[in-house]
Amino acid sequence: MTLDHLREIALIQISQAQRTNAMNTTSWIVEDLNTGKAVLETFNRSTAAAVNAERYKVWATKAWLVEINRRVKAGDPSVLA
């Protein structure tokens, strides 16, 4: 097994863990992919799972807040628009 192959396996495992953690949260933020704006916070797991993934991205609330903070620190003006 090469080092690249091991890295690929690790990335797959991280991705799977993130998805699992995202579904083990207590609330989710639904973001419109066209605007990048949050349109809904839901506390219902089945609602979060049923969102149209072609139009919206569902974030675990904590992950969404981390991303917003990262964008603010990077000076992204669209965060406050």
Secondary structure, DSSP 4 states (H G I P E B T S, - for coil): --HHHHHHHHHHHHHHHHHHHHHTSS-EEEEETTT--EEEEE--HHHHHHS-TTTEEEEEHHHHHHHHHHHHHTT-GGGT-
